[in-house]
Amino acid sequence: MSLSLSEVMHTQRSQNPDPDAYLTLAGLPVTIQMQWPFHGSGSGGDFYLLHGTMTLQDGSGLHADVAVQLSQTFKEQLPSLERQDSETAVVNALRKELDRKQLELLKSGKKQPVPISSRHYNIKNHKLVFAKADDAQIREFMQAKVFWLAFKLSGEKQEAGVWVGDVYDADYMGTTAEHLLEIAKALANEGLLKLEGEFARATDPLIAQSGRFEKSMQMALEALHAKHAFERG
């Protein structure tokens, strides 16, 4: 019996060191854990709620407690609100809002709303819309993803691999899983990744650039803190 797309993705992602870990385009490695399923707002609002937590994977304990608010209009574009049909929208909306500095990473609990509405959907192309990354950005994303989500999250085990053909990443960056794999193959040919099927692990040349990935994360985090500090006055 053939597997559905959602079952294939679950099987592939379950082989990652942390299946709940993702990378943002800004270079922030995070885990996203949601309390499925969606439920009605309970206040007469025309939206559905899903609570969860996004945690920065640097050992600092910084996190964002979130309340995803999915509009009725957007719901009509999805097959259902079940996890297998709505998770890509949730994960990518959270990543986008963190990249846009709309979410704040804190050590204390503070529920932050994250709206998912028609602005995340292209009616003309019938596709989810989050970001549009060019090849240079995808190359950087791919290298940082392997460094953080394969090498660092495995306890710096060089033999650990992470799925690089992830459809969620493709949706997030406005590309295809096939194109992600093409870029991964190019990086492997340059010796920056070791590719085995759709899984990539870190090579010595990639690990040698650890300072670059750590600096990128720190700069993104400082920019995030600065933005929210300014807004607080």
N, C-alpha and C positions, 0 to 999 in steps of 0.2 A: 504494500500500500504506500503510495507516494505521500510525502509530508507537505503540509501547507507552508506558505511563505513564512508565517509567524512561527511555526514549529521549527523550520530550518534556522531562522534567526536565533531562536532560543537555544537550539542545540549548539550553534556556532559560538554565540556569546558566552554560553556556560563554560566554554573551554578557556576563556580569558582568566587571568589571575583574580580579577574581581569583575563579575558580570555586570555589576551596577556602576562601574566606573566609566567616565566619559572625559573627553578633552574639549575645551572651548577654543574657538579661533584665536582668542586673546592669549592662549597658552596656559590656562588654568585647569589642572586635573581635579575632577570632582567626582563624588559618588552621588547618585540620585536615587533616593528610596521613597517611594510613594505608598500611601495607604489606600490601595485599590479596594473597591471600585468607586467611580464617581457617584455622587448622590445629589439630590435636589438641594437648592440653596436654603430651603426651610424658612426663608423670610419673604417669600412671594416674588423673589427676583427671577428673572427670565434667564437663568444660567445654572450650570451644574458645578459642584465643588469637588476638589480632590486635594487632600492635605499631604504634605510630605516634607522631606528635608534634603537640601543640597549641601554637601560637606566638602570643604577643600582638603585634598589629600596631601598635606604637607606636615601633618602631625601637630598643627597649631590648635585644632579644635574649632576653627572658624567655620561657621555654617549659616545657612539661611533657611529658616522655617517658612514654608510657602503654602499659600492657599490658591491653587489653580482654579480660575473661574472660566469655564468654557461656555461660550454663548450658545443660545438656541440656534442661531443662524449657522454657526460653525458645526454644530452637532449634525445638522442636516447634510453636511458634506461628508460625513463619516459613515461607514457601514453600521457601526454601533459604538457605544461607549465602553465596550469591553476592552480590557487591557491590550489584547492583540491588535485591536483596530485603532486605538487612540494613543498608545504609548509613544509613538514617534512624534506626534504633535506635542505631547507634554514634555518629553525630554528635550526636544529642540527649541521649544518656546522658552524653557528655563535657561538653556545655554545662551540663547539670543539675548534674553533679558540681562543675564550676567555680563555678556559682552557689551551691552549698551549701558552698563552701570546702573541699571534700574533696580537691581537687587543688591543688598548689602550683606557682606559676610561678617557675622558677629560671633562672640563667644556666649552671649546671652540669647534667650529665646524671644523672638519678636516675629509674629506672623506677618508675612509680606504677600500682598495680592499679586497674582500673575494672570492677567487676562489673556484668553485665547479666543480670537474673534475672526471675522471675515478678513481682517488685514493679514492673516496668516495663510490665506488661501487665494490662489489665482483662479478665478472663475473661468477665464478664457481658456487656460491650459488644463484646468481641473487638477492642479497640483498644489501641494503645501509649499509655502514660501517662508523662508527664514533668513538666509544670507546667500550671497553669490560670491563664491571664492574663485579667484583665478588660479592657474596652475602653480604659480610661485607660492601662494598661500596654502594650497593643498600639499605641496612638497614639505613645507615647514610644519604643517599640521601633522602629516604622516610621521615625520621624524620624531616630533615631540610626543606623539601618541605612543609610539613604540618605546621611547625612553621612559615616559611616565607610567603607562598602563601595562607594559610588559616587564620592563627591567626593574623600575623602582617598586611597583606594587607587588612584585614577586619576591621582594627582599633582595633585589639585585642579583637575581639568578639569570644568567645570560641565556640559558636554554629555554626560558619561558617565552611564549609567543602570545600575540594579541591579534584578533581578527581585524584585518584591514579592508575587507570588502563589505563592511557594515552598511546596510541600507539606511540606517538612521543617520549615519555620518553623511551619506550621499544626499539625503533629503536636507540635512542641515546646511550643507555647503552649496546646494543647488546644482548638483552634478549626478552622476550615476555610479553605481557600485563597480561597473566595468571600468570606468575611468579611474576610480580610486586604485584599482588593481593595476592598471597600466602605469600609474605613477609609482606604485610600490615596486613594480618590476624594474622601472628605470632606476630607482634608488638602490635596489638590490644589485643591479649591474654596476653601480658606482661603489659598491662595497659598504654602503651605509646601513643596509638591512640584510638579514638572512631570511629569504622567503621560502616557505614550505606550504604549497597550496595557497590558501587565502590567509595564512597566518604568518606574521613577521616577528622576528626577534632581533634584539640589539646586537650589533657587531662592535668590535673594539673601536673603529673610527667613529661610530655614533656615540659611544660611551665617552670618548675623549672630548666630546662637545658638551658634556654635562653642564658646565658652567654657563653655556649659552642658554640652555633650556631653563635652568634655575633662575638666571637673571631675567629672562623673559617673563616667567611666572611672577617674580618679585616686582617687576615694573608694572605688570598688569594689576597686581594686588595694591600697590601704592597708588596707582591712578584711581582705582576703585574707592579706596579709603579717602583720598583727597576730594573726590567728587562729592561724597556724602558728608564729609566734614564741612565743605563749603556750603552745602545746602542747609546744614544745621546752623551755620553762621558762627 
